[in-house]
Amino acid sequence: MPSGAHKKPFRWTDVFVRPSLAWPVWAIACAALTASAGSIGGTLDPLTALLLTIDTHVQAGWPAVLLLLAAIGFGRGIWRGAVLSRGLCPGLYSDLRSVSPAVGVAMMLFVIVTLGTAGLFSPALVWVLVALGLSVLIADVAHLVRQPPAARRRALGPPPGWLWVGLPGIAVLLVAAASPPGVLWASEYAGYDVLSYHLQLPKEWVELGHTSPVEHNVYSFLPGAIEQGYAAVLLLRGASSGDPLAGGGAGLAAAHTLHAGITILAAGAVSVLTRRLAIAGGVDRRGVSIAGAFAGGVTLCTPWTIVVGSLAYNEMGVVLIGAGSMLIACRRGSDRSHAAALRAAVVGGLVAAACLVKPTALLFVGAPAGVLLLRFGRLRHWPAMIAAGSLAGAVVLAVWLARNGLMTGNPVFPLATGVFGSGHWTAEQAGRFAAAHAFDGSIVDRLRLLVFADPTVAQGANGVARYRGTSNTQWLLAFPAGVAGIIALIAARRSRAIGVGLGMCMSAQLVAWLAFTHLQSRFLVPCLLVLGPSIGSGLGIATRGVRSSFVVIGVGVMLCLLQSGALWAVYSEQAGGEPNRALGAPPAVFMGEPYSIDLGRVSPIAYINHETPSDATVLLVGDATPLYIRRRTVYATVWDRPPILDLAAHRPVFVLINDAELARLRNSGYLHEELTGESLDKIVRTLRPVRAWPEIGVRLYRVPSQETP
């Protein structure tokens, strides 16, 4: 037989099937789309945009990559260590393998929060934590290498379908995450929350050497698991000297890389969850592949995913861990109550870990995970399951509840202040916070905002302010497609139970949004946990009894293209049509580096960082975003007591007043009752003017008593 005669002839589908071909082709396609996304706006050519994106995620983002790899290592270690569960709870062992990234990230964040709460948050311990996770991962890879070639090929495999379908979203995600904090997105007011607490708090924690709450920033009393993960990245990046902005603030850019990585892992977890639900719904093998591919793909192509995923936010951590908890819940219960209780305990622990990322996960993750757990479990096991899940969740949440309880007397501060007390806040502060984080309209008003525009907001206002629910452009067809998928599942007899279950999960999430939030479209992001499986499983069930699945695949592709088109259109509108004008720029540019006198004339931050004494203290009035200021700052969020009211106690050298922000807060009714125009003018009369930036409504003063000779 001639050499090579036994080889199969090459077919075009081999590009997607053979790992040796598929991965290089996928990487080339990803690079091409990333280069294209990075050149939007005409400021950069495609090759330069691609190189800047890669450079940012490698040069600045390597600590985030290490942290994620270590977390995956923890997940793999937990899976291998759970071998005893094969006898105790059949199926749990393989389920832990399927969601090992979600379990690993949950474990990593829980350990980081525990260390921070115990006052043991140090560079050395973070490095030890990362080294342990990486060691487990390396050992796991070494075990795979020792396997026979056939086993290695099966383990590697080609890129899963969701990675192909989600390519347009991944490209924009990588590019957007390579811009420094404070540039994107319009719906998030250029990442205001990132500048005021998502990254500001990690910066302060590194400076302080612990992650305890601080009374001038109320958001520090939230669990902050992802934010403490950002602090860990800062320590890995070289902020051990106490300077979180070391290296031009590269650690801040690494936070974007971390959340972008979590976003991709979350889409994969949604895909795996969808495959499980599709199998439970009687979908055949071909339909299961289609379901998983389009569930993960739609997740990545939906604009809201990329908006929050490319910022140093926390939403995608909720989606990742939530998908893991829901998948663990989705297995038919055994006849043994202890097995059902063990599975419920794992689900409860993961739901609680999601709550450590964001407390609202109790509603948006706990409700669907609970529905699925009870739906798949046996009725007689429900009491044991509820008890075990609640106990495991309470153990995980205790690290946050005990801390807040000891510090404020309210375990969930700043929530439920009317029930548990307002801690160090006055009644006026608690009332303002509660009013601003609740919607006071009627039930009809709430239901209307779920679908229609807010009639009280002018047409020219920010799109997120007008469309506060499912009709926001950054959702586009996600919710209609999800509802259509649920209907398709209910219409088929074999998948009816799954369709009803997903319908109950979505209903629970929407009711939670309507009843317990102040109705912002971004708060619906955890609905991806139900939307992805509903869309994917709906497409999968549509392939039953159909000889060719091309039509179904075409519908899925068209949906993803429409979602991607909306994403790329939204991205192209950012920063005045130049979304990539800061692509690859280090955060140092916002600190005024390199500095010039002309830059100081237009940038208060640059002026303060370079034309004030290095040991000066700057007190901020109105402004609560001191992220890029390198001097010691005294500030407070709008909900906390304004430090200007206690000027002498803080002994600042300079006072920076943001009149534009004060006016906005005053018009919104958010300002502290004692910070009136008259009281501020009285204080200002005792200060000496230094300079002003009237074009942006900012002025700087020196405190006379603190002047140096």
C-alpha positions in Angstrom: 0.0 0.0 0.0 1.5 3.4 -0.9 2.5 5.7 1.9 -0.4 7.9 3.0 -3.1 5.8 1.1 -4.9 5.1 4.4 -5.5 8.8 5.1 -8.9 10.3 4.7 -9.3 12.9 1.9 -9.5 16.5 3.1 -13.0 18.0 3.4 -13.8 21.7 4.0 -15.5 20.7 7.3 -12.2 19.5 8.6 -11.4 23.2 9.2 -13.9 23.0 12.1 -13.4 19.4 13.2 -9.6 18.8 13.2 -8.1 20.5 16.2 -4.8 21.0 14.4 -6.6 23.0 11.8 -9.5 24.4 13.7 -7.7 26.3 16.4 -5.3 28.1 14.0 -8.2 29.1 11.7 -10.3 30.3 14.7 -7.3 32.3 16.0 -6.9 33.9 12.5 -10.6 34.7 12.3 -10.5 36.2 15.9 -7.4 38.3 15.0 -9.0 39.6 11.8 -12.3 40.6 13.6 -10.3 42.2 16.5 -8.2 44.2 14.0 -11.4 45.3 12.3 -13.1 46.3 15.6 -10.0 48.1 16.7 -9.9 50.3 13.6 -13.4 51.6 13.9 -13.4 55.4 13.9 -10.4 55.7 11.6 -7.9 56.5 14.3 -5.9 53.3 13.9 -5.1 51.0 11.0 -6.2 47.3 11.6 -2.7 45.9 12.2 -1.8 48.5 14.8 -5.1 48.1 16.5 -4.6 44.3 16.8 -1.0 44.7 18.1 -2.1 47.3 20.7 -4.9 45.1 21.9 -2.6 42.1 22.3 0.1 44.2 23.9 -2.4 45.6 26.5 -3.7 42.2 27.5 -0.2 40.7 27.7 1.9 43.5 29.1 -0.7 44.9 31.5 -3.1 42.0 31.9 -0.8 39.1 32.7 -1.7 39.1 36.4 -5.4 38.7 35.5 -4.5 35.8 33.2 -2.5 34.1 36.0 -5.4 34.6 38.4 -7.9 33.1 36.0 -5.6 30.2 35.2 -5.1 29.6 38.9 -8.9 29.7 39.5 -9.4 27.1 36.8 -6.7 25.0 38.5 -8.7 25.2 41.7 -11.8 24.1 39.8 -10.0 21.1 38.3 -8.6 20.3 41.8 -12.0 20.4 43.4 -13.3 18.1 40.6 -10.5 15.6 41.1 -10.8 15.8 44.9 -14.6 15.0 44.7 -14.0 11.5 43.5 -15.6 10.2 46.7 -18.9 11.9 45.6 -19.2 9.2 42.9 -20.6 6.9 45.5 -22.4 9.5 47.6 -24.0 11.5 44.8 -23.9 9.9 41.4 -23.4 12.5 38.7 -22.1 15.2 40.9 -18.5 14.2 40.1 -19.0 14.7 36.3 -21.0 17.8 36.9 -18.1 19.4 38.8 -15.9 18.7 35.8 -18.3 20.4 33.4 -18.4 23.6 35.4 -14.9 23.5 36.9 -14.1 27.1 35.7 -17.2 28.4 37.5 -16.5 26.4 40.7 -12.8 27.5 40.6 -13.6 31.2 40.2 -16.1 30.9 43.1 -13.5 29.2 45.3 -10.8 31.7 44.4 -13.0 34.7 45.1 -14.2 33.2 48.4 -10.7 32.6 49.6 -9.6 36.2 48.6 -12.6 37.6 50.4 -11.9 35.5 53.5 -8.3 36.6 53.5 -9.2 40.2 53.1 -11.8 40.1 55.9 -9.3 38.4 58.2 -6.8 41.2 57.5 -4.4 38.8 55.8 -4.6 40.4 52.4 -0.9 40.7 51.3 1.1 40.2 48.1 2.8 37.1 49.5 -0.4 35.3 50.3 -1.9 36.3 46.9 1.1 34.8 45.2 0.9 31.7 47.3 -2.8 31.4 46.3 -2.0 31.8 42.6 1.0 29.4 42.8 -1.3 26.7 44.4 -3.9 27.0 41.7 -1.3 27.0 38.9 0.4 23.9 40.4 -2.9 22.0 40.3 -3.5 23.1 36.7 0.0 22.1 35.6 -0.4 18.7 37.3 -3.7 18.3 35.5 -2.1 19.2 32.1 0.8 16.8 32.8 -1.7 14.0 33.5 -3.4 14.7 30.2 0.0 14.6 28.4 0.7 11.2 29.7 -2.6 9.9 28.2 -2.7 7.9 24.9 -2.8 10.1 21.8 -6.5 9.3 21.2 -7.4 10.4 24.7 -5.4 13.6 24.2 -7.2 14.4 21.0 -10.6 13.9 22.6 -9.6 16.1 25.6 -8.4 18.9 23.3 -11.0 18.8 20.6 -11.7 21.7 18.2 -13.0 25.0 19.3 -16.6 24.5 20.6 -19.4 26.0 18.5 -20.1 28.9 20.8 -16.5 30.2 20.3 -17.2 30.3 16.5 -20.6 31.9 16.8 -19.4 34.4 19.4 -16.4 35.6 17.5 -17.9 39.1 16.7 -18.6 39.6 20.4 -15.2 38.4 21.5 -13.5 40.8 19.1 -15.3 43.8 20.5 -14.8 42.6 24.0 -11.0 42.3 23.6 -10.7 45.7 22.0 -13.0 47.5 24.4 -11.3 46.0 27.4 -7.9 47.3 26.0 -9.0 50.9 26.6 -8.2 52.4 30.0 -11.0 52.9 32.6 -13.0 56.1 32.0 -13.3 56.0 28.2 -16.2 53.6 27.5 -19.4 53.3 27.5 -22.0 56.0 27.1 -24.7 53.9 28.8 -22.4 53.7 31.8 -21.4 57.3 31.7 -17.9 56.4 30.7 -17.6 53.9 33.6 -18.5 56.3 36.4 -19.0 53.4 38.8 -15.6 52.0 37.9 -13.9 55.3 38.8 -15.9 55.7 42.0 -15.8 52.3 43.6 -15.2 49.2 41.4 -11.5 50.2 41.0 -11.3 53.0 43.5 -11.9 50.7 46.4 -9.2 48.2 45.3 -6.8 51.1 45.0 -7.6 52.1 48.6 -7.4 48.6 49.9 -3.9 48.2 48.5 -2.9 51.5 50.1 -4.4 50.5 53.4 -3.1 46.9 53.3 -6.6 45.4 54.1 -10.0 45.1 52.5 -12.2 46.4 55.4 -15.0 48.8 54.6 -14.4 52.5 54.8 -17.1 54.9 56.0 -16.6 57.4 53.2 -17.5 54.9 50.5 -20.7 53.0 51.2 -20.1 50.5 48.4 -17.2 49.1 50.4 -19.8 47.5 52.7 -21.1 45.3 49.9 -19.4 41.9 49.6 -17.1 43.1 46.8 -15.7 39.7 45.8 -14.8 40.8 42.2 -13.5 44.1 43.5 -11.2 42.3 45.9 -10.1 40.2 43.0 -9.1 43.4 41.3 -7.1 44.3 44.4 -5.4 41.0 44.1 -4.5 41.8 40.5 -3.0 45.1 41.6 -0.8 43.3 44.2 0.3 40.8 41.6 1.1 43.7 39.2 3.6 45.2 41.6 1.6 47.4 43.9 3.1 45.7 47.0 4.9 49.0 47.7 1.6 50.5 48.6 1.3 52.4 45.3 -1.6 50.9 43.4 -0.9 53.2 40.4 2.7 51.8 40.0 3.8 51.1 36.5 1.6 53.8 35.0 -1.6 52.2 36.5 -1.2 49.1 34.5 -2.9 47.1 37.3 -6.1 49.1 36.6 -6.0 48.0 32.9 -5.5 44.4 34.1 -8.8 44.6 35.9 -10.5 44.9 32.4 -8.6 41.8 31.3 -9.8 39.9 34.3 -13.5 40.7 33.8 -13.2 40.1 30.0 -11.8 36.7 30.8 -14.6 35.9 33.2 -17.1 37.0 30.5 -15.7 34.4 28.0 -15.8 31.7 30.7 -19.4 32.7 31.5 -20.5 32.2 27.9 -18.9 28.8 27.9 -20.7 27.9 31.2 -24.0 29.1 29.7 -23.3 26.8 26.7 -22.7 23.8 28.9 -25.8 24.5 30.9 -27.9 24.7 27.7 -26.6 21.4 26.5 -27.6 19.8 29.8 -31.1 21.3 29.6 -31.4 20.3 25.9 -30.6 16.7 26.7 -33.1 16.7 29.5 -35.7 18.0 27.0 -35.2 15.1 24.7 -33.2 17.0 22.0 -31.1 14.7 19.8 -27.3 14.8 19.5 -27.3 17.2 16.6 -29.8 19.5 18.3 -27.7 19.5 21.5 -24.7 20.8 19.6 -26.7 23.5 17.9 -28.3 24.5 21.3 -24.9 24.8 23.0 -23.3 26.7 20.2 -26.0 29.4 19.8 -26.7 29.8 23.6 -23.0 30.7 24.2 -22.9 32.7 20.9 -25.9 34.8 21.6 -24.6 35.5 25.1 -21.3 36.8 23.6 -23.0 38.8 20.8 -25.5 40.6 22.9 -24.4 44.2 23.4 -25.1 44.3 27.2 -22.7 41.4 27.7 -19.8 43.2 26.1 -20.6 46.6 27.7 -20.4 45.2 31.2 -17.8 42.5 30.4 -15.2 45.0 29.0 -15.4 47.2 32.1 -14.2 46.5 35.6 -17.7 45.6 36.7 -19.0 42.4 38.5 -22.0 41.3 36.5 -20.3 38.5 34.5 -19.0 36.9 37.6 -22.6 36.5 38.6 -23.4 34.9 35.3 -20.4 32.5 35.4 -21.0 31.2 38.9 -24.8 31.3 38.4 -24.5 29.0 35.4 -22.4 26.6 37.4 -25.1 26.5 40.2 -27.9 26.0 37.7 -26.1 23.1 35.9 -25.4 21.3 39.2 -29.2 21.7 39.9 -30.1 20.1 36.6 -29.9 16.4 37.2 -32.6 14.0 38.1 -32.5 13.2 41.8 -31.6 9.7 43.1 -33.6 7.7 45.6 -31.2 8.7 48.4 -31.9 11.8 50.4 -28.3 12.4 51.4 -27.3 12.5 47.7 -30.0 15.1 47.0 -28.9 17.1 50.1 -25.2 17.1 48.9 -26.2 18.4 45.5 -28.4 21.1 47.1 -25.5 22.1 49.3 -23.2 22.6 46.3 -25.9 24.6 44.6 -26.5 26.7 47.7 -22.8 27.4 48.1 -22.4 28.5 44.5 -25.5 30.8 44.8 -24.0 32.3 47.9 -20.6 32.8 46.1 -22.5 34.6 43.4 -24.0 36.8 46.1 -20.5 37.6 47.3 -20.0 39.0 43.8 -23.3 40.9 43.8 -26.0 40.6 46.5 -28.8 40.8 44.0 -27.7 37.3 42.8 -29.8 36.0 45.7 -32.8 36.8 43.5 -31.4 36.5 40.0 -29.4 33.4 40.5 -31.0 31.9 43.6 -34.5 31.9 42.1 -33.7 30.0 38.8 -31.2 27.7 40.5 -33.8 26.9 43.2 -36.6 26.3 40.6 -34.4 23.9 38.7 -33.1 22.1 41.8 -36.6 21.4 43.0 -37.9 20.7 39.5 -35.3 18.0 39.0 -35.4 16.7 42.6 -37.9 14.3 44.1 -40.7 15.9 46.1 -39.9 13.8 49.3 -36.3 15.2 49.2 -37.4 18.9 49.1 -37.1 19.5 52.9 -33.6 18.0 53.0 -32.5 19.9 49.9 -33.8 23.2 51.1 -32.1 22.8 54.5 -28.8 21.7 53.0 -28.8 24.5 50.4 -29.7 27.1 52.9 -27.0 26.0 55.4 -24.3 25.9 52.8 -25.3 29.3 51.5 -25.3 30.8 55.0 -21.8 29.4 55.7 -20.4 31.1 52.5 -22.2 34.3 53.2 -21.2 34.4 56.8 -17.8 36.0 55.8 -19.7 39.1 54.7 -22.7 39.1 57.1 -20.5 38.8 60.2 -18.2 41.6 59.1 -21.0 44.0 58.4 -22.8 43.0 61.5 -19.8 43.7 63.7 -19.0 47.0 62.1 -22.5 48.5 61.7 -25.0 46.3 63.5 -26.6 45.6 60.2 -25.4 42.4 58.5 -26.5 43.5 55.1 -25.7 47.2 55.4 -26.4 49.4 53.4 -29.5 47.3 52.6 -32.5 46.9 54.8 -31.6 49.8 57.0 -35.2 50.1 58.1 -35.1 46.6 59.5 -31.6 46.1 60.9 -30.5 49.7 61.4 -28.5 52.3 59.6 -25.1 51.9 61.3 -23.0 55.0 61.2 -25.5 56.7 58.8 -28.1 59.2 59.9 -31.7 58.6 59.1 -31.5 61.3 56.4 -28.6 59.4 54.7 -30.4 56.1 54.9 -33.5 57.6 53.5 -31.8 59.2 50.5 -30.0 56.0 49.7 -33.2 53.9 49.9 -35.1 56.4 47.8 -32.5 56.6 45.1 -32.3 52.8 44.9 -36.0 52.1 44.6 -38.7 52.9 42.1 -41.7 54.6 43.5 -44.1 54.2 40.6 -47.2 52.0 40.5 -47.3 48.4 39.3 -48.6 49.6 36.0 -45.7 52.0 35.7 -43.2 49.2 36.4 -44.8 46.8 33.9 -44.7 49.6 31.3 -41.0 50.2 31.8 -40.3 46.6 31.3 -41.1 46.9 27.6 -41.7 50.6 26.7 -39.8 53.8 27.0 -40.0 55.9 30.1 -42.5 58.6 29.3 -41.0 61.0 31.9 -37.6 61.1 30.1 -37.1 63.4 27.1 -36.4 61.7 23.7 -32.9 63.1 23.4 -31.8 61.6 26.7 -29.4 58.7 27.2 -30.9 55.5 25.7 -30.5 53.7 29.0 -32.4 56.4 30.8 -35.3 56.1 28.3 -35.4 52.4 27.8 -35.0 50.9 31.2 -36.1 47.4 30.5 -36.0 44.6 27.9 -36.5 46.9 25.0 -33.2 48.7 25.4 -31.2 48.6 22.2 -28.4 46.8 24.0 -30.7 43.8 24.4 -32.1 44.0 20.9 -33.8 40.6 20.2 -32.5 38.7 23.2 -35.7 38.7 25.2 -38.1 38.1 22.3 -35.9 35.3 21.1 -35.8 33.9 24.6 -39.6 33.9 24.9 -39.8 32.3 21.4 -37.5 29.6 22.6 -39.5 28.9 25.7 -42.7 28.6 23.6 -41.0 26.2 21.2 -39.9 24.0 24.1 -43.4 24.0 25.6 -45.0 23.2 22.3 -43.1 19.9 22.1 -44.3 17.2 24.5 -40.9 15.8 25.5 -39.4 19.2 26.3 -42.5 20.7 27.8 -41.3 20.4 31.4 -38.0 22.1 30.5 -39.8 24.9 28.8 -42.1 25.4 31.7 -39.1 25.4 34.1 -37.3 28.0 32.0 -40.4 30.1 31.8 -40.7 30.0 35.6 -37.0 31.0 35.9 -37.4 33.9 33.6 -40.6 35.0 35.3 -38.9 34.9 38.7 -36.0 37.0 37.4 -38.4 39.6 35.9 -40.5 39.8 39.0 -37.3 40.3 41.1 -36.3 43.1 38.7 -39.7 44.7 38.9 -40.1 44.4 42.7 -36.7 44.8 44.2 -34.6 47.1 41.9 -34.8 50.6 40.7 -35.4 49.4 37.1 -32.2 49.8 35.2 -31.7 47.7 32.0 -28.2 46.6 33.1 -29.7 44.9 36.2 -31.2 42.4 33.8 -27.8 41.0 32.7 -28.2 37.8 34.9 -31.2 37.0 32.7 -28.6 35.7 30.3 -28.6 32.6 32.5 -32.1 31.9 31.2 -32.1 33.7 27.8 -29.1 31.7 26.5 -30.6 28.2 27.4 -34.0 29.3 26.2 -32.8 30.4 22.8 -30.3 27.6 22.3 -32.7 24.8 23.5 -35.5 26.3 21.4 -33.3 26.0 18.3 -32.2 22.5 19.3 -35.7 21.2 19.7 -36.6 22.7 16.3 -34.3 20.2 14.7 -36.3 17.2 15.8 -37.9 15.3 12.9 -36.1 17.6 10.4 -33.9 15.9 7.9 -31.7 19.0 7.4 -30.9 21.4 10.2 -29.7 24.2 7.8 -32.8 26.2 8.2 -32.5 26.1 12.0 -28.8 26.9 11.9 -29.7 29.8 9.5 -32.1 31.2 12.0 -29.5 31.0 14.8 -26.9 32.6 12.6 -29.2 35.4 11.6 -30.1 36.1 15.2 -26.4 36.2 16.2 -25.6 38.5 13.2 -28.4 40.9 14.2 -27.1 40.9 17.8 -23.5 41.4 16.6 -24.6 44.2 14.2 -26.2 46.0 17.1 -23.1 45.5 19.2 -20.8 46.9 16.5 -23.1 49.8 15.8 -23.3 50.7 19.5 -19.5 50.4 19.8 -18.9 52.6 16.8 -20.9 55.4 18.4 -18.8 55.5 21.6 -16.5 58.5 22.4 -18.0 60.7 19.8 -17.6 58.1 17.0 -13.9 57.4 17.9 -14.2 54.4 20.3 -10.6 53.4 19.9 -9.0 56.8 20.4 -7.5 55.5 23.7 -6.9 51.9 22.6 -3.8 50.6 24.2 -3.1 53.8 26.1 -2.0 53.2 29.7 -4.1 54.7 32.5 -1.2 57.0 33.1 -2.5 59.3 30.4 -5.4 60.2 32.7 -2.9 60.9 35.4 -1.3 63.5 33.2 1.8 61.6 32.0 3.7 62.8 30.2 2.9 66.2 31.8 3.0 69.6 30.2 1.8 73.0 31.3 -0.8 73.0 28.6 -2.2 69.7 29.9 -2.5 71.2 33.4 -4.6 74.0 31.9 -7.3 71.6 30.8 -7.0 68.7 33.3 -7.4 69.3 37.0 -6.1 65.8 37.8 -2.9 66.3 35.8 -2.4 69.7 37.5 -2.9 68.2 41.0 -0.6 65.2 40.2 2.3 67.4 38.9 1.9 70.9 40.4 1.1 70.3 44.0 3.4 68.9 46.7 3.7 65.1 46.7 2.6 65.0 50.4 -0.4 67.2 50.0 -3.9 66.1 50.9 -6.7 67.1 48.5 -10.3 67.2 49.7 -12.9 66.6 47.0 -16.3 68.3 47.0 -19.0 66.9 44.7 -16.5 64.6 42.9 -16.4 61.0 44.1 -14.0 59.7 41.4 -10.4 60.2 42.7 -9.1 57.1 40.9 -6.4 58.8 38.9 -5.3 61.3 41.6 -1.9 60.4 43.0 -2.1 62.7 46.0 -3.8 61.6 49.2 -7.5 62.3 48.8 -10.3 62.9 51.1 -13.7 62.2 49.5 -17.1 60.6 50.0 -19.8 59.2 47.9 -22.9 61.2 47.6 -24.6 58.9 50.1 -21.9 59.4 52.8 -21.3 62.5 54.9 -19.5 65.2 52.8 -16.0 65.7 54.2 -16.1 69.5 53.5 -18.5 69.7 56.4 -15.7 68.6 58.7 -12.9 70.6 57.0 -10.8 71.2 60.0 -10.8 67.5 61.1 -9.4 66.3 57.7 -6.7 69.0 57.6 -6.4 69.1 53.8 -4.0 71.3 51.9 -6.2 71.7 48.8 -9.9 71.6 48.2 -11.2 70.7 44.7 -14.8 71.7 44.0 -16.7 70.2 41.1 -19.6 72.6 40.6 -21.0 70.8 37.6 -21.3 67.5 39.5 -22.8 69.4 42.6 -25.4 70.9 40.3 -26.3 67.5 38.9 -26.6 65.9 42.3 -28.6 68.8 43.7 -31.1 68.6 40.8 -31.4 64.9 41.4 -32.2 65.4 45.1 -29.2 63.3 46.1 -27.1 65.9 48.0 -26.7 65.7 51.8 -29.1 68.0 53.5 -26.3 70.0 55.2 -24.4 70.7 51.9 -26.4 73.7 50.7 -25.2 76.4 48.4 -25.0 78.8 51.3 -23.0 76.5 53.6 -20.5 75.8 50.8 -20.1 79.5 50.0 -19.5 80.2 53.6 -16.6 77.6 53.7 -15.2 78.8 50.3 -14.9 82.3 51.6 -12.3 81.0 54.1 -10.1 79.4 51.3 -7.6 80.9 48.9 -8.3 80.4 45.2 -5.5 78.6 43.3 -7.0 78.1 39.8 -10.2 77.2 38.0 -11.3 75.2 35.0 -14.5 77.0 34.1 -15.1 75.0 30.9 -15.7 71.9 33.0 -17.0 73.6 36.2 -14.1 72.8 38.5 -12.1 75.0 40.8 -9.2 74.5 43.2 -8.5 76.2 46.5 -5.8 76.1 49.1 -6.6 76.0 52.8 -4.8 79.0 54.3 -4.0 77.3 57.7 -2.2 74.5 55.8 0.0 76.7 53.7 3.7 76.0 53.9 6.1 78.8 54.6 
